[in-house]
Amino acid sequence: MKDHFKDLVVRHDQPVVEAIAAIEYGPTQIAMVIDDADVLVGILTNGDIRRFLMQGGHTSAPVHACMNRKFHALPFGTSREELLKLFDLGYNAVPLLDAQGRLVEFATPDFFPPNKEVAVLSRARAPVRISFSGGGTDLTYYFMKNGGVVLNSSIALYAHATLIPSAGPEINIISHDIDRHEHYSSLRSLLDCPDKGLLSSVVSVIRPDFGFDLYVHSDFPVGSGLGGSSAVATSVVGAFNELRLDKWSTYEIAELSFQAERLCFNISGGWQDQYASAFGGFNLIEFDGKRNMVHSLRLEDSIRNELEECLVLCNTGIEHDSGKIHEQQREDFHKTDRNKQLLDMVELCRKMHKHLIRGDLNDFGKCLHEAWGIKHGLSSAISGSTLDAIYNSALEAGALGGKLLGAGGGGFFLFYVQPRNRAAVCGRLKALGCSLSTVRFEQEGVTSWRTKAE
């Protein structure tokens, strides 16, 4: 029995005179009557006692002779909202009982039983991106000397992370996308592991001081060219960030994701994917040797909606390894002079930026074709006969332009198609075995929240 109300409780067989002290003790002027099993069987007030004595009762009689057996009680755990409503109706005390009817707590308007603190988990999701132009100029070995710029947008496909802290040091990392479960007895054993996956690489960068279970799944296939691995890394960083008191900035989230993916997990690639997942929305991102800058674009709703109607996302079904393609692209860059092509890409990116913010979308779509031509010439691994056939078929059916997303070699095409030609283009692509989907832009970047771990 709780100490703060035990003086308000009397036994059913105690004399009435002893109950008077219990009534006078508390501000509610109510005594609670329990039986030998501690079950609440009645309540007693000064009014009950006065009526009993006026009817010839004696103060030596047992309490159960005059107690009120009709009382209002609620189960322990009743919501604060329900209690508030009762008190607002005029109740000044409500007993709270367990399943056996035993008194657990006594609620009054100025005292509610505090909710038991429960463990929390954090969740986060991070969107993937489509890149319109500038891919390749976000590679460090290029922009450190020449500067780079990329135009991209996040879309409504996400990597999802759930982080459940635990009392012990053990770490469990479960990726549903690749059906992989990593178990470590402690953070030290994870850091010492020579064969880290992407998720454990993120953990090795963050170095949390608690054990946990981490679950990750995605809305998109592996190797899509949508920057999926970066979205996965960003979602995990976001889940850990949710539990921090001193939150990382959006730039810091992107940098941690880059560190985990590019340096620790050793996937070759550029910087744009992490920024796109972290910031979300339409962005013009500039790269140089000192500070990368993300310029968020504010588009009119009509421009954004029309662009969604004119884009087709085309899954070729061809798997590719973006890291290997980037490695080969880097070798090709050093063997031959690709600087002119990448400078052309930067110039085209800035032109597409202007078309986009002004709503000149047909010109924007035609520029996608220019971007495809430049990218096609950067490396022999970017395209191939099957991909070329898909691209040429889309243009023959009426697409104004398009490009492979990501490093190339497979994954997704993005096509710009005027609505009157959409059916013809989609029919031609489906005949080639491609699967198609619409594009829905996402204005938010990585998003995280806490919830109860129940």
C-alpha positions in Angstrom: 0.0 0.0 0.0 1.3 3.4 -1.0 2.5 5.5 2.0 1.0 8.7 0.8 -2.6 7.4 1.3 -2.3 4.6 3.8 -3.7 6.8 6.6 -6.9 7.2 4.6 -7.5 3.4 4.7 -9.5 1.5 7.4 -10.4 -2.1 7.8 -14.0 -3.1 7.4 -14.1 -4.5 11.0 -12.5 -1.5 12.7 -14.9 0.5 15.0 -16.4 3.7 13.5 -14.6 5.9 16.0 -11.3 4.9 14.5 -12.5 5.7 11.0 -13.1 9.3 12.0 -9.4 10.0 12.3 -8.9 8.6 8.7 -11.6 10.9 7.4 -10.1 13.9 9.1 -6.6 13.1 7.8 -7.0 13.8 4.2 -8.1 16.8 2.2 -10.9 14.8 0.5 -12.6 13.9 3.8 -13.0 10.3 2.7 -11.9 7.1 4.2 -11.5 3.9 2.1 -12.7 0.7 3.5 -10.9 -2.6 2.7 -11.6 -6.2 3.7 -9.2 -8.8 4.9 -7.9 -9.4 1.3 -7.3 -5.7 0.9 -10.1 -5.5 -1.6 -11.9 -2.1 -1.6 -15.4 -2.8 -0.3 -16.7 0.7 0.5 -16.0 4.4 1.3 -16.9 6.4 4.4 -17.5 10.1 4.8 -18.6 12.4 7.7 -22.0 12.4 6.2 -22.2 8.6 6.3 -21.2 8.6 10.0 -23.7 11.3 10.9 -26.6 9.5 9.2 -25.6 6.3 11.0 -25.5 7.9 14.4 -28.8 9.7 13.9 -30.4 6.4 13.1 -29.3 5.0 16.5 -25.9 3.6 15.5 -22.9 3.6 17.9 -19.3 4.6 17.3 -18.2 1.2 18.6 -19.9 -0.5 15.7 -17.8 -1.9 12.8 -17.2 0.4 9.8 -19.0 -2.0 7.4 -22.2 -1.2 9.3 -22.3 2.4 7.9 -20.0 2.5 4.9 -21.2 3.4 1.5 -21.0 0.3 -0.8 -21.9 2.3 -3.9 -18.7 4.1 -4.9 -17.0 5.0 -8.2 -13.7 3.3 -8.8 -11.6 2.8 -11.9 -8.9 0.3 -13.0 -5.3 1.3 -12.2 -3.9 2.6 -15.5 -7.0 4.6 -16.4 -6.0 7.4 -18.7 -5.3 10.9 -17.5 -8.0 12.1 -19.9 -10.7 10.0 -18.3 -9.7 11.1 -14.8 -9.8 14.7 -15.8 -13.4 14.3 -17.0 -14.5 12.8 -13.8 -12.9 15.5 -11.7 -14.4 18.2 -14.0 -17.8 16.6 -13.2 -17.3 17.2 -9.5 -15.6 14.1 -8.2 -12.9 14.9 -5.6 -11.3 11.5 -5.3 -11.2 8.3 -7.4 -9.8 5.0 -6.1 -7.8 3.0 -8.6 -8.0 -0.8 -8.3 -6.1 -3.8 -9.7 -7.8 -6.7 -11.4 -8.7 -8.3 -8.1 -10.3 -5.1 -6.8 -7.4 -4.2 -4.4 -6.6 -0.6 -3.9 -3.5 0.4 -5.8 -3.7 4.2 -5.9 -5.9 7.1 -4.9 -6.3 9.9 -7.5 -7.4 13.5 -6.6 -7.5 16.6 -8.7 -4.1 17.7 -7.4 -2.5 14.3 -7.6 -2.5 11.9 -10.4 -0.5 8.6 -10.3 2.5 9.3 -12.5 2.7 7.3 -15.6 5.4 4.6 -15.4 8.3 5.6 -17.6 8.7 3.1 -20.4 11.6 2.4 -22.7 11.6 4.3 -26.0 12.8 3.4 -29.4 13.7 5.7 -32.3 12.7 5.5 -35.9 13.9 7.4 -38.9 13.4 7.4 -42.7 15.5 9.0 -45.4 14.4 9.4 -49.0 16.4 8.4 -52.1 17.0 10.9 -54.9 16.9 11.4 -58.6 19.8 13.3 -60.1 19.0 15.5 -63.1 22.5 16.7 -63.9 26.0 17.2 -62.6 26.6 13.6 -61.6 30.4 12.9 -61.7 31.3 16.5 -60.8 30.6 15.6 -57.1 33.5 13.2 -57.0 36.3 14.4 -54.8 39.1 13.8 -57.2 37.4 16.1 -59.7 35.8 18.9 -57.6 38.9 19.5 -55.5 40.6 21.0 -58.5 37.7 22.1 -60.7 34.6 22.6 -58.5 31.4 20.7 -59.1 27.6 21.2 -59.1 24.7 18.8 -59.0 20.9 19.3 -59.5 18.8 16.7 -57.8 15.6 16.0 -55.8 14.5 13.5 -53.2 11.5 11.3 -54.1 9.0 9.5 -52.0 10.9 6.2 -51.7 12.6 5.6 -48.4 15.0 3.7 -46.3 13.6 3.0 -42.8 15.5 2.4 -39.6 14.3 1.3 -36.2 16.7 1.6 -33.2 15.8 -0.1 -29.9 18.3 0.6 -27.1 18.9 -2.2 -24.6 20.3 -2.4 -21.1 23.2 -4.7 -22.0 26.1 -4.2 -24.4 25.0 -6.6 -27.2 24.4 -5.3 -30.7 22.1 -6.9 -33.2 21.8 -5.4 -36.7 19.2 -6.8 -39.0 18.8 -5.8 -42.7 15.7 -7.1 -44.3 16.8 -5.9 -47.7 19.7 -8.4 -47.9 18.5 -10.8 -45.3 21.5 -10.2 -43.1 21.7 -10.4 -39.3 24.9 -9.3 -37.6 25.4 -10.0 -33.9 28.2 -8.5 -31.8 28.8 -9.1 -28.1 29.8 -5.4 -27.6 30.8 -2.3 -29.6 34.5 -3.4 -29.2 33.8 -6.7 -31.0 32.0 -4.7 -33.8 34.9 -2.3 -34.2 37.4 -5.3 -34.3 35.4 -7.1 -37.0 37.2 -7.1 -40.3 34.1 -7.8 -42.4 31.7 -5.0 -41.6 28.6 -4.4 -43.6 27.2 -1.0 -44.4 25.1 -0.8 -41.3 27.9 -1.9 -38.9 30.2 0.7 -40.7 27.7 3.4 -39.7 27.7 2.1 -36.1 31.5 2.2 -36.1 31.5 5.8 -37.1 28.9 6.8 -34.5 30.2 4.6 -31.7 27.2 4.6 -29.4 27.8 3.9 -25.7 24.8 1.5 -25.4 23.7 -1.9 -26.8 20.8 -2.0 -29.2 18.8 -3.8 -31.9 18.8 -2.1 -35.3 16.3 -3.0 -38.0 16.5 -1.6 -41.5 14.3 -2.0 -44.6 13.8 -0.1 -47.9 11.1 0.7 -50.4 13.5 0.3 -53.4 15.6 -2.5 -54.8 19.3 -2.8 -54.1 21.4 -1.4 -57.0 18.7 1.0 -58.2 20.9 3.9 -59.0 18.7 6.1 -56.7 21.4 6.5 -54.0 19.8 3.8 -52.0 22.9 2.9 -49.9 23.3 6.5 -48.9 19.6 6.7 -47.9 20.1 3.6 -45.8 23.2 5.0 -44.0 21.4 8.4 -43.5 18.3 6.7 -42.0 20.5 4.9 -39.5 22.4 8.1 -38.6 19.0 9.8 -38.2 17.8 7.1 -35.8 20.8 7.5 -33.5 20.5 11.3 -33.8 17.0 11.2 -32.5 18.3 9.9 -29.1 21.0 12.6 -28.8 20.6 15.7 -26.6 22.9 17.7 -28.8 21.6 16.9 -32.2 23.8 16.8 -35.3 23.1 19.4 -38.0 21.8 18.3 -41.4 25.3 18.8 -42.8 26.8 16.7 -40.1 24.3 13.9 -40.7 25.3 13.9 -44.4 29.0 13.9 -43.5 28.7 11.0 -41.1 26.8 9.1 -43.8 29.5 9.8 -46.3 32.2 8.8 -43.9 30.5 5.5 -43.1 29.6 4.6 -46.7 32.6 5.9 -48.7 35.5 5.6 -46.3 34.6 2.9 -43.8 32.5 0.6 -46.0 34.7 1.6 -49.0 32.0 2.1 -51.7 33.4 4.5 -54.3 31.1 7.4 -55.2 30.3 11.0 -54.9 28.9 13.3 -52.3 25.4 14.2 -53.7 23.5 11.2 -52.4 24.1 11.8 -48.7 23.1 15.5 -49.0 20.0 14.7 -51.0 18.8 12.1 -48.4 19.7 14.4 -45.4 18.2 17.7 -46.8 15.4 16.5 -49.0 13.6 18.5 -51.6 15.1 20.1 -54.8 18.7 21.1 -54.3 21.5 22.7 -56.3 24.6 21.4 -54.5 28.0 23.1 -55.1 31.2 21.3 -54.3 34.7 22.6 -53.7 37.8 21.9 -51.7 36.6 23.8 -48.6 32.8 23.9 -48.1 30.1 22.1 -49.9 27.0 24.2 -50.1 23.4 22.9 -50.4 21.0 25.5 -52.0 17.4 24.4 -51.4 15.2 25.4 -54.3 11.7 26.8 -53.8 9.6 25.8 -56.8 6.1 27.0 -57.5 3.5 24.2 -56.9 2.5 24.2 -60.5 6.0 23.6 -61.7 6.6 20.8 -59.3 3.2 19.1 -60.1 3.8 19.4 -63.8 7.2 17.9 -63.6 5.8 15.0 -61.7 3.3 14.4 -64.5 6.1 14.5 -67.1 8.6 12.1 -65.5 8.6 8.3 -65.8 10.8 6.2 -63.6 11.9 3.1 -65.5 13.4 0.1 -63.8 15.5 -1.8 -66.3 15.9 -4.8 -64.1 19.6 -4.8 -64.8 21.8 -5.1 -61.7 24.9 -3.0 -61.4 27.7 -2.3 -58.9 28.0 1.5 -58.6 31.2 1.3 -56.6 33.0 -0.7 -59.4 31.7 1.6 -62.0 33.0 4.7 -60.2 36.3 3.0 -59.8 36.5 2.3 -63.5 35.3 5.9 -64.2 38.1 7.2 -62.1 40.7 5.1 -64.0 39.2 6.3 -67.3 39.4 9.9 -66.0 43.1 9.7 -65.3 43.9 7.8 -68.5 42.1 10.2 -70.8 41.2 13.9 -70.7 37.6 13.9 -69.4 37.9 17.4 -68.0 36.1 19.0 -70.9 33.1 16.7 -70.6 32.7 17.3 -66.9 33.0 21.1 -67.5 30.2 20.7 -70.0 28.2 18.9 -67.3 28.6 21.7 -64.9 27.5 24.3 -67.5 24.5 22.1 -68.4 23.6 21.7 -64.8 23.4 25.4 -64.3 21.3 25.8 -67.4 18.9 23.1 -66.2 18.7 24.9 -62.9 17.5 28.1 -64.6 15.0 26.1 -66.7 13.6 24.4 -63.6 13.0 27.5 -61.5 11.5 29.4 -64.4 9.2 26.5 -65.3 10.6 25.9 -68.8 10.1 22.2 -68.4 10.2 21.1 -72.0 13.6 22.7 -72.3 14.5 21.0 -69.0 13.5 17.7 -70.5 15.6 18.2 -73.6 18.5 18.9 -71.4 18.2 15.5 -69.9 19.1 14.1 -73.3 22.2 16.3 -73.4 23.1 15.0 -69.9 22.7 11.5 -71.2 25.1 12.2 -74.1 27.8 13.7 -71.8 27.5 10.9 -69.2 27.5 8.3 -71.9 30.9 9.4 -72.9 32.5 9.4 -69.5 33.1 5.7 -69.2 32.5 2.5 -71.2 30.9 1.0 -68.1 28.0 3.5 -67.9 25.9 2.0 -70.7 25.7 -1.0 -73.0 23.7 -2.3 -75.9 20.6 -3.2 -73.9 20.5 0.1 -72.1 21.1 2.0 -75.3 18.2 0.1 -76.9 15.9 1.0 -74.0 16.9 4.6 -74.2 16.5 4.9 -78.0 13.1 3.2 -77.9 11.8 5.7 -75.4 13.0 8.6 -77.6 11.4 7.0 -80.7 8.1 6.7 -78.8 8.1 10.4 -77.9 10.3 11.0 -74.8 12.1 14.4 -75.0 15.0 13.1 -73.0 16.2 10.9 -70.2 19.2 9.6 -68.3 20.4 6.7 -66.3 20.3 7.4 -62.6 23.4 6.8 -60.4 26.7 5.5 -61.7 25.1 3.8 -64.7 25.5 0.2 -65.9 21.9 -0.7 -64.9 19.2 0.3 -62.4 16.7 3.0 -63.3 16.2 5.4 -66.2 14.5 8.7 -65.7 12.5 9.9 -68.8 10.9 13.2 -69.5 7.7 12.6 -71.5 5.0 15.0 -72.4 1.6 13.6 -71.2 0.3 13.1 -74.8 3.1 10.7 -75.5 3.2 9.0 -72.1 1.1 5.9 -73.1 3.2 5.3 -76.2 6.5 5.6 -74.3 5.3 3.4 -71.4 4.0 0.7 -73.8 7.3 0.6 -75.6 9.3 0.3 -72.4 7.0 -2.4 -70.9 7.4 -4.4 -74.1 11.2 -4.4 -73.4 10.6 -5.9 -70.0 11.0 -2.7 -67.9 8.8 -1.9 -65.0 7.5 1.7 -64.6 6.4 4.0 -61.8 5.4 7.6 -61.4 7.6 10.1 -59.6 6.4 11.8 -56.4 8.8 14.4 -55.0 9.5 14.5 -51.3 10.1 17.9 -49.7 11.5 16.6 -46.4 14.9 15.0 -45.9 15.8 12.5 -43.1 13.0 12.4 -40.5 13.2 10.9 -37.1 10.9 10.4 -34.1 10.6 8.5 -30.8 7.9 6.1 -29.7 7.3 3.8 -26.8 9.0 0.4 -27.0 5.9 -1.6 -26.2 
